Amino acid sequence: MNIWVDADACPVAIKEILFRAARRTGVQLTLLANHRIAVPPSPNIRFYQVSSGFDVADDEIVKRVNEGDLVITADIPLADEVISKKALVLTPRGEALTKENIKAKLNIRDFMDTMRSSGVQTGGPPALNAADKKAFADKLDQWLAKHK
């Protein structure tokens, strides 16, 4: 089993949790981004830099992900694509995205996108807080325990 990280927008605190978990468990951790990201030296932690462009890292994750892998992303369309390949998705806030809830998330995302293109200021998500980091770490530990 592999963990794939949509690393372009993944918070540093979440990457640090992932690095510690990968070193502790030996699970393969792969980060993909279109800009250089420092990763600790470890045989099971990899980084791939993809070319710049819209959704290039997302497309590469979709191409490489396998059934049962875990993808870390807040990108709802990417989550939908990897869920269709029977991968699991965890957001950096510790929310599991599943085939049962992804269509509703896509509808909300599309609605908010329509609002923004109409000129409505919707604001962004709140800053990542300690509860979010704990929720992520707890869900990651559950996945790791189940897939050991």
N, C-alpha and C positions, 0 to 999 in steps of 0.2 A: 504494500500500500504506500502511496505517495501523498505528500501534501504539496499542493501548488498554490503559490501566492501571487495574486494580482498586485504586484509590489509598487506600482506607480503611485497609488493613493493610500497604501497601507501605512497606518501610523507607526512611528518608530517604536513606541512602547509595545505594540502588538508583535512587531518583528522580533524584538528582544525576547518576548515570551516564547515565540516559535523557535528561536535559536536555542534557548535553554532546553526546551522540550526535545528538540532534535538531538542535541548532544546527550541528553539523559537517556533517551529511548533508542537512539539509532535509526529512527524513521527517516526516510529520504525526504528532504525538504528542498523544494526548488522555487526560487523567486524569479519572476519575469517582469522586466520593466524596460522602458525605452530610454532610460538614463542610468548611469552607473550607480550601483548601490553596494556599499561595503558589506561583506558578509564575513563572519569569523571562519578561520581555517578549520575545516572539518571534512572528512571524507563523505559525509552524507548531507552536506549543505552545498547546494549549487546555485549559481546565479547565471541567468541568460539575459543578455541585453539584446533587445529586438530593435529594429529600425523604427524611427519616429513615424507617426501616422495614426490616424483614427482607428482605434480598436486593434492595433497590431499585436500587442501583448495578449489581449483577450482571445484573438484568433489562434494564437500559438498555444494558449492553454487549452482551448477546445480541441485542437489538433492532437495534443499529447495526453490529455486526461483519459483515464480508464475507469471502468465501473468500480465503485467502492473507494476511489481516491477521494481526498478531501480538498476542496478549493476554498481559499480564504479570499473573499471579495465583498465589496459593498455594491458592486455593479450588478444591477438587477437583470439586464438582458444577458450578461455573461452567466449569471447564476442559472437562468432559464435554460441556456444552451447546455451547460454541463449537467444539470439535473436530467435533461433528456438523454444524456449518455450514462445515467445511473450513478453519477458521482454525487458526493455529499457537499453541501455548501454551508459555511459558517461565516457570518459577517464579523468585522472587527469589534463589534459591540456584543458578540456572543449570541446572536440570533441565528438559529438554524433555518435555512430556507429549504423548503421541500416541495415535492410535486403538489402537496395539498395547499400550500400557501403562496406559491410563486405567481400564479395568475393574478391573484388579488394585488400582490406587490407590483406587478407589471402595470395593472390598471391604474393604481395610485401614482406610479412614476409617470405614466403617460398623461394623466390628468394634471399633475404638477408641471410637467413640461409645457402643456397647453397653456396653463395659467401664466407661466413665465414668458412664453412667447406673446402673450396678450398684454404684457407690460406689468403684470402683478408681481410685486416683490414678495417672494415666498421665504427668503432667508435660507440658510443652510442648516445642516444638522448641528446640534450643540457640540461643544468640545468633548472629547473623550474624557471620561472621569474614572475615578477608582472603581466604581461599581461596574462600569462597562468592561474595564480590564479584568476584573475578577470574574465576571460572567463569561468572558472569552476564555480565560484560563480554565475555568471549570468545565466548559463544554469541550475544550480541546482535550483535557485530561480524560473526560468520558469517552471521547472518540479513540484516544490512544489506548485506553484500557480495553475497549471492545475489540480493537484491531491489532492487539499485540501478537 
